[in-house]
Amino acid sequence: MRRIIFSLMMVAILVLSSSVVLAAGATAESNAVAIDTIWTLLAAFLVFFMQAGFAMVEAGFTRAKNAGNIIMKNLMDFSTGSLIYWACGFAFMYGSGNSFIGTKGYFLMGSFDHLGLNIPLSAYWLFQAVFAATAATIVSGAMAERTRYSGYLAYSVVISGIIYPVVGHWIWGGGWLSGMVDFAGSTVVHSVGGWAALAGAIVLGPRIGKYNEDGSINAMPGHNLLMAALGVFILWFGWFGFNPGSTVAGTDLSIGAIAVTTNLAASAGAALAMITSWIKYGKADVSMTLNGALAGLVGITAGCANVDNFGAVIIGAIAGVLVVYAVEIIDGLYIDDPVGAIAVHGICGSLGTILVGFFATEGGLLYGGGASLLLTQLKGVVAVGVWTFTTAYILFKVIDAVIGLRVEREEELEGLDITEHGSISYPDFVPLHWKSVEVKK
């Protein structure tokens, strides 16, 4: 009898133990999903806050009479961009389809099981939506102070709905550039914004007074370096969501290493841009140093999960030196970019992607991996550059013909705040002739 009771007790213990083990396993799995979801949402919130950073940088680097216009463009980049990315952009980027574009999943309807997500689709969509808005808002600074607001809105919808999602599908959505390493978007996000900015600046032409008839260049300083610096700090802060957040997994412990490479590259970019400007101009230039930090951040974004700390410092340093010369070269080509967006995002985004082919610890040329990855990176950078510049140039030409892309001369001289929005950002500090303008309340 005792043996029977003992046997029954052992069976009961085994059953209960198995149940506890299974329950513990289910709890661990559900906890992992929760952690990954919270991490992805937190990263999305950080990247969203980068919109404030871009707004401060662009407003600070431009003149006071256009500050409100800058804020409106950044606000609507995210607002209209979110709507169009929900309607079709995400489907074009991540929906099942072909190697060029996704064709299913409009309005987030249908199945996205092929993505193999460990988090809810809604969380993943929000993280991707803030990336799409970042690509769009990069262009705002390069086209500042002379762009018609309605024309800019038309552009913003198209880049978020078509131009950017197609590139994203090629590299991140299972398209024909899937083997390319662009972990968080040096090419997908930043070079897309940079090449679109180049097309927009060319179609628009320079601001009134930027270039003289003899070809000399007039400096047109921004109205608030403190605001621009605050914007850079906000962007640097937001980048800790941009790069580590691209794991979309808080349980992936590489997020710490990615945060370190991100920070080291930004620091090296700022330091080398400062040194380069100091040697070149005899003074440590504030705006160049600020753009150097951004150049380092943009440059490391592709390889932040694939290079070691030494590689990150080198990539950031190269980007910091390059951005100083790139800004000058672009200016010398009579392409007027008030904030340096083309140099920072287009040039340094492409450079950072290419340098992954040298510094990736697995497959990089300098780590014994041969030239295969480098060639893949080069192919991707060229393809994205050609696609983005061509489509954006055509888009801006069409907008110019149908809506009008540039404001009238008198409107540009008066400032876009008052002529486009009927408001003044600094009413206590405006020129006297603005005092007679009746502002709508």
C-alpha positions as CSV (number, residue, x, y, z in Angstrom):
1,M,0.0,0.0,0.0
2,R,2.8,2.3,0.9
3,R,4.4,1.6,-2.4
4,I,1.2,2.4,-4.3
5,I,0.8,5.7,-2.3
6,F,4.5,6.6,-2.9
7,S,4.2,5.8,-6.6
8,L,1.0,8.0,-6.9
9,M,2.8,10.8,-5.1
10,M,5.8,10.6,-7.4
11,V,3.5,10.7,-10.5
12,A,1.7,13.8,-9.0
13,I,5.0,15.5,-8.3
14,L,6.2,14.8,-11.9
15,V,2.9,16.1,-13.4
16,L,3.1,19.2,-11.2
17,S,6.7,19.8,-12.0
18,S,6.1,19.5,-15.7
19,S,3.2,22.0,-15.4
20,V,5.4,24.4,-13.6
21,V,8.2,24.1,-16.2
22,L,5.7,24.6,-19.0
23,A,4.2,27.6,-17.3
24,A,7.6,29.1,-16.6
25,G,8.5,28.6,-20.3
26,A,5.3,30.4,-21.4
27,T,6.0,33.2,-19.0
28,A,9.6,33.6,-20.2
29,E,8.4,33.7,-23.8
30,S,5.6,36.2,-23.1
31,N,8.0,38.3,-21.1
32,A,10.5,38.4,-24.0
33,V,7.7,39.6,-26.4
34,A,6.8,42.3,-23.9
35,I,10.3,43.5,-23.5
36,D,10.9,43.5,-27.2
37,T,7.7,45.5,-27.8
38,I,8.4,48.0,-25.1
39,W,12.0,48.5,-26.4
40,T,10.8,49.0,-30.0
41,L,8.1,51.5,-28.9
42,L,10.6,53.4,-26.8
43,A,13.0,53.5,-29.7
44,A,10.2,54.8,-31.9
45,F,9.5,57.6,-29.5
46,L,13.1,58.6,-29.4
47,V,13.3,58.7,-33.3
48,F,10.0,60.7,-33.3
49,F,11.7,63.2,-31.0
50,M,14.4,63.6,-33.7
51,Q,11.8,65.6,-35.6
52,A,12.3,68.3,-33.0
53,G,16.0,68.0,-33.5
54,F,15.8,68.5,-37.2
55,A,13.4,71.4,-36.7
56,M,15.9,73.2,-34.3
57,V,18.9,72.5,-36.5
58,E,17.2,73.8,-39.7
59,A,15.6,76.8,-38.0
60,G,18.8,77.7,-36.3
61,F,20.9,77.5,-39.5
62,T,18.4,79.7,-41.4
63,R,17.2,83.3,-41.0
64,A,14.6,84.3,-38.4
65,K,12.0,85.4,-41.0
66,N,11.7,81.7,-42.1
67,A,11.7,79.9,-38.7
68,G,8.0,79.3,-38.5
69,N,8.0,77.9,-42.1
70,I,10.7,75.4,-41.0
71,I,8.6,74.3,-38.1
72,M,5.5,73.8,-40.2
73,K,7.4,71.7,-42.8
74,N,8.8,69.4,-40.1
75,L,5.4,69.0,-38.4
76,M,3.7,68.1,-41.6
77,D,6.5,65.8,-42.8
78,F,5.5,63.6,-39.9
79,S,1.8,64.2,-40.0
80,T,1.1,63.7,-43.7
81,G,4.0,61.1,-43.9
82,S,2.4,59.0,-41.2
83,L,-0.9,58.9,-43.1
84,I,0.5,58.0,-46.5
85,Y,2.9,55.5,-45.0
86,W,-0.1,53.8,-43.3
87,A,-2.1,53.9,-46.5
88,C,0.5,52.5,-48.9
89,G,4.1,53.2,-48.0
90,F,4.5,50.3,-45.5
91,A,2.9,47.9,-48.0
92,F,5.3,49.0,-50.7
93,M,8.2,48.5,-48.3
94,Y,7.3,45.4,-46.4
95,G,4.3,43.8,-48.2
96,S,4.8,40.6,-50.2
97,G,5.3,41.3,-53.8
98,N,8.4,41.2,-56.1
99,S,12.0,42.2,-55.8
100,F,11.2,45.8,-56.8
101,I,8.2,46.7,-54.6
102,G,5.7,45.2,-52.2
103,T,2.1,44.9,-53.6
104,K,0.0,43.8,-50.6
105,G,-0.9,45.1,-47.2
106,Y,-2.4,48.5,-47.8
107,F,-3.7,50.2,-44.7
108,L,-2.0,47.5,-42.6
109,M,-4.6,45.0,-43.8
110,G,-3.6,41.5,-44.8
111,S,-0.9,39.2,-43.6
112,F,2.7,40.2,-42.8
113,D,3.6,36.8,-41.4
114,H,6.5,36.6,-43.8
115,L,8.3,39.3,-41.7
116,G,8.7,36.8,-38.9
117,L,8.0,39.5,-36.3
118,N,8.4,38.8,-32.6
119,I,6.4,41.9,-31.7
120,P,2.9,43.2,-32.7
121,L,2.7,44.6,-36.2
122,S,1.5,47.9,-34.9
123,A,4.7,48.5,-32.9
124,Y,6.8,47.6,-35.9
125,W,4.8,49.9,-38.1
126,L,5.2,52.8,-35.8
127,F,9.0,52.3,-35.6
128,Q,9.2,52.2,-39.4
129,A,6.9,55.2,-39.8
130,V,9.2,57.5,-37.8
131,F,12.0,56.4,-40.1
132,A,10.0,57.3,-43.1
133,A,9.4,60.8,-41.6
134,T,13.1,61.2,-41.0
135,A,14.0,60.6,-44.6
136,A,11.4,63.2,-45.7
137,T,12.4,65.9,-43.3
138,I,16.1,65.8,-44.3
139,V,15.1,67.6,-47.5
140,S,13.5,70.5,-45.7
141,G,16.7,72.2,-44.7
142,A,18.3,72.0,-48.2
143,M,15.2,73.7,-49.7
144,A,14.8,76.2,-46.9
145,E,13.9,79.9,-47.3
146,R,12.6,79.8,-50.9
147,T,10.2,76.9,-51.3
148,R,6.4,77.3,-51.8
149,Y,4.7,75.5,-48.9
150,S,2.1,73.8,-51.0
151,G,4.8,72.4,-53.4
152,Y,6.8,71.1,-50.4
153,L,3.7,69.3,-49.0
154,A,3.2,67.5,-52.4
155,Y,6.9,66.4,-52.3
156,S,6.6,65.2,-48.7
157,V,3.7,62.9,-49.5
158,V,5.4,61.3,-52.5
159,I,8.7,60.6,-50.8
160,S,7.0,58.9,-47.8
161,G,4.6,57.0,-50.0
162,I,6.7,55.9,-52.9
163,I,10.4,57.0,-53.2
164,Y,11.5,55.9,-49.7
165,P,9.5,52.7,-49.4
166,V,10.8,51.4,-52.7
167,V,14.4,51.7,-51.5
168,G,13.4,50.2,-48.1
169,H,11.9,47.2,-50.0
170,W,15.1,46.7,-52.0
171,I,17.3,46.5,-48.9
172,W,15.1,45.7,-45.9
173,G,11.9,44.2,-47.4
174,G,13.4,41.2,-49.3
175,G,14.1,43.0,-52.5
176,W,17.0,42.7,-54.9
177,L,19.6,44.4,-52.6
178,S,18.9,42.1,-49.6
179,G,22.5,41.2,-49.2
180,M,23.6,44.7,-48.5
181,V,24.5,45.7,-45.0
182,D,22.6,48.8,-43.9
183,F,21.6,48.0,-40.4
184,A,19.8,51.2,-39.5
185,G,19.7,53.2,-42.7
186,S,22.8,55.2,-43.7
187,T,21.6,54.6,-47.3
188,V,17.9,53.6,-46.9
189,V,17.0,56.7,-44.8
190,H,19.8,59.3,-44.9
191,S,21.2,59.0,-48.4
192,V,17.6,58.9,-49.7
193,G,17.0,62.2,-47.9
194,G,20.3,63.6,-49.1
195,W,19.9,62.8,-52.8
196,A,16.3,64.1,-52.8
197,A,17.7,67.3,-51.1
198,L,20.2,67.6,-53.9
199,A,17.5,67.3,-56.6
200,G,15.3,69.8,-54.8
201,A,18.1,72.4,-54.4
202,I,19.1,72.1,-58.0
203,V,15.5,72.6,-59.3
204,L,14.9,75.5,-56.9
205,G,18.1,77.4,-57.5
206,P,20.0,79.4,-54.9
207,R,18.5,81.9,-52.5
208,I,18.5,85.6,-53.6
209,G,21.8,87.1,-52.7
210,K,23.7,83.9,-52.2
211,Y,25.9,84.2,-55.3
212,N,27.3,87.3,-56.9
213,E,27.6,87.9,-60.7
214,D,31.4,87.4,-60.5
215,G,30.8,83.9,-59.0
216,S,31.8,84.9,-55.4
217,I,29.8,83.4,-52.6
218,N,28.1,85.4,-49.8
219,A,27.8,83.9,-46.4
220,M,24.2,83.9,-45.1
221,P,24.5,82.9,-41.4
222,G,21.6,81.3,-39.6
223,H,19.9,83.3,-36.9
224,N,20.5,81.1,-33.8
225,L,23.5,78.8,-33.3
226,L,22.2,77.9,-29.8
227,M,19.0,76.6,-31.4
228,A,21.0,74.6,-33.9
229,A,23.3,73.2,-31.2
230,L,20.2,72.1,-29.2
231,G,18.9,70.4,-32.3
232,V,22.1,68.5,-32.7
233,F,22.0,67.3,-29.1
234,I,18.4,66.2,-29.6
235,L,19.4,64.3,-32.7
236,W,22.3,62.7,-31.0
237,F,20.0,61.6,-28.2
238,G,17.4,60.3,-30.6
239,W,20.0,58.3,-32.5
240,F,20.2,56.0,-29.5
241,G,16.7,54.9,-30.5
242,F,17.5,55.0,-34.2
243,N,20.5,52.6,-34.2
244,P,20.1,50.3,-31.2
245,G,16.3,50.3,-31.7
246,S,16.8,48.8,-35.1
247,T,17.3,45.4,-33.4
248,V,13.5,45.7,-32.6
249,A,14.4,43.4,-29.6
250,G,15.2,44.6,-26.1
251,T,16.3,41.0,-25.4
252,D,19.1,41.4,-28.0
253,L,22.0,42.3,-25.8
254,S,23.9,43.8,-28.8
255,I,22.0,47.0,-28.2
256,G,24.7,48.1,-25.7
257,A,27.5,47.6,-28.3
258,I,25.5,49.4,-30.9
259,A,24.9,52.3,-28.6
260,V,28.7,52.5,-28.0
261,T,29.7,52.5,-31.7
262,T,27.0,55.1,-32.4
263,N,28.4,57.4,-29.7
264,L,32.0,56.9,-30.6
265,A,31.4,57.7,-34.3
266,A,29.5,60.9,-33.4
267,S,32.2,62.0,-31.0
268,A,34.9,61.3,-33.6
269,G,32.9,63.2,-36.3
270,A,32.6,66.3,-34.1
271,A,36.2,66.2,-33.0
272,L,37.6,65.8,-36.5
273,A,35.3,68.4,-38.1
274,M,36.4,70.9,-35.4
275,I,40.1,70.2,-36.0
276,T,39.6,70.3,-39.8
277,S,37.8,73.6,-39.7
278,W,40.4,75.0,-37.2
279,I,43.2,74.2,-39.5
280,K,41.4,75.3,-42.6
281,Y,39.9,78.6,-41.4
282,G,42.1,79.4,-38.4
283,K,39.1,79.1,-36.1
284,A,37.1,76.2,-34.7
285,D,33.9,76.7,-36.7
286,V,30.7,76.1,-34.7
287,S,28.4,75.1,-37.5
288,M,31.0,72.7,-39.1
289,T,31.6,71.1,-35.7
290,L,27.8,70.6,-35.2
291,N,27.5,69.1,-38.7
292,G,30.5,66.9,-38.0
293,A,28.7,65.3,-35.1
294,L,25.7,64.6,-37.4
295,A,28.1,63.3,-40.1
296,G,29.6,60.8,-37.7
297,L,26.1,59.7,-36.7
298,V,24.9,59.3,-40.3
299,G,28.1,57.5,-41.3
300,I,28.0,54.8,-38.5
301,T,24.3,54.1,-39.0
302,A,24.8,51.4,-41.7
303,G,27.5,49.5,-39.8
304,C,26.7,50.2,-36.2
305,A,26.0,46.5,-35.5
306,N,28.8,45.2,-37.8
307,V,31.9,47.1,-36.9
308,D,34.0,47.2,-33.7
309,N,34.7,50.3,-31.6
310,F,37.9,51.1,-33.5
311,G,36.1,50.9,-36.8
312,A,33.4,53.2,-35.5
313,V,35.9,55.8,-34.5
314,I,37.6,55.7,-37.9
315,I,34.3,55.9,-39.8
316,G,33.2,58.8,-37.7
317,A,36.5,60.6,-38.1
318,I,36.5,60.2,-41.9
319,A,32.9,61.5,-42.0
320,G,33.9,64.5,-39.9
321,V,36.7,65.5,-42.2
322,L,34.7,64.8,-45.3
323,V,31.7,66.9,-44.3
324,V,33.8,70.1,-44.1
325,Y,35.1,69.7,-47.7
326,A,31.8,68.4,-49.0
327,V,29.9,71.5,-47.8
328,E,32.4,73.7,-49.6
329,I,32.4,71.7,-52.8
330,I,28.6,71.7,-53.0
331,D,28.6,75.5,-52.3
332,G,31.2,76.0,-55.0
333,L,28.9,74.2,-57.5
334,Y,26.3,76.9,-56.9
335,I,24.0,74.5,-55.1
336,D,22.6,76.4,-52.2
337,D,22.0,74.1,-49.2
338,P,21.5,76.3,-46.1
339,V,22.0,73.6,-43.5
340,G,24.4,71.2,-45.2
341,A,21.9,68.4,-45.6
342,I,23.3,67.1,-48.8
343,A,26.8,66.8,-47.4
344,V,25.8,65.3,-44.1
345,H,23.1,62.9,-45.2
346,G,23.8,62.2,-48.9
347,I,27.6,62.2,-49.0
348,C,28.3,60.8,-45.5
349,G,25.4,58.4,-45.6
350,S,26.8,56.9,-48.8
351,L,30.4,57.0,-47.4
352,G,29.3,55.2,-44.2
353,T,27.6,52.5,-46.2
354,I,30.7,51.9,-48.4
355,L,33.0,51.8,-45.4
356,V,31.1,48.9,-44.0
357,G,32.8,46.9,-46.8
358,F,36.1,47.7,-45.2
359,F,35.4,47.7,-41.5
360,A,32.8,45.0,-41.0
361,T,34.2,42.4,-38.6
362,E,32.6,39.7,-40.7
363,G,33.2,40.1,-44.4
364,G,35.0,43.4,-44.3
365,L,38.0,43.8,-46.6
366,L,40.3,44.8,-43.8
367,Y,39.2,41.8,-41.7
368,G,40.1,39.2,-44.4
369,G,36.7,39.1,-45.9
370,G,37.7,40.0,-49.5
371,A,36.0,42.5,-51.8
372,S,32.6,40.8,-52.1
373,L,30.9,42.8,-49.4
374,L,32.5,46.1,-50.5
375,L,31.2,45.5,-54.1
376,T,27.8,44.8,-52.7
377,Q,27.8,48.0,-50.7
378,L,29.0,50.0,-53.7
379,K,26.3,48.5,-55.9
380,G,23.6,49.4,-53.4
381,V,24.8,53.0,-52.9
382,V,24.9,53.7,-56.6
383,A,21.5,52.1,-57.3
384,V,19.8,54.0,-54.5
385,G,21.5,57.3,-55.5
386,V,20.4,56.9,-59.1
387,W,16.8,55.9,-58.2
388,T,16.3,58.7,-55.6
389,F,17.9,61.6,-57.5
390,T,16.1,60.7,-60.7
391,T,12.7,60.2,-59.2
392,A,13.0,63.2,-56.9
393,Y,14.2,65.5,-59.8
394,I,11.3,64.5,-61.9
395,L,8.9,65.0,-59.0
396,F,10.2,68.5,-58.3
397,K,10.0,69.4,-62.0
398,V,6.4,68.2,-62.1
399,I,5.5,70.1,-58.9
400,D,7.2,73.2,-60.3
401,A,5.2,73.0,-63.5
402,V,1.8,72.2,-61.8
403,I,1.8,73.9,-58.4
404,G,4.9,76.0,-58.4
405,L,8.0,75.1,-56.3
406,R,9.5,78.5,-55.6
407,V,7.9,81.5,-54.0
408,E,8.0,84.9,-55.8
409,R,11.0,87.2,-55.3
410,E,9.1,89.6,-53.0
411,E,7.8,86.8,-50.9
412,E,11.3,85.4,-50.4
413,L,12.7,88.8,-49.4
414,E,9.9,89.4,-47.0
415,G,10.2,85.9,-45.4
416,L,8.1,82.8,-45.7
417,D,6.7,83.1,-42.1
418,I,4.6,86.1,-43.1
419,T,4.0,85.4,-46.8
420,E,3.2,81.7,-46.5
421,H,1.7,81.5,-43.0
422,G,0.6,85.0,-42.0
423,S,2.7,84.9,-38.8
424,I,6.0,86.1,-37.4
425,S,8.2,83.9,-35.3
426,Y,9.9,86.8,-33.5
427,P,7.4,89.7,-33.4
428,D,9.6,91.8,-31.0
429,F,12.7,91.7,-33.3
430,V,11.3,92.0,-36.8
431,P,12.4,94.8,-39.3
432,L,10.3,97.9,-39.0
433,H,8.6,97.4,-42.3
434,W,7.0,94.2,-41.0
435,K,5.3,96.2,-38.3
436,S,2.7,97.4,-40.8
437,V,1.8,93.9,-41.8
438,E,-1.6,92.8,-40.4
439,V,-1.1,89.4,-38.9
440,K,-4.1,87.1,-38.8
441,K,-5.0,86.0,-35.3
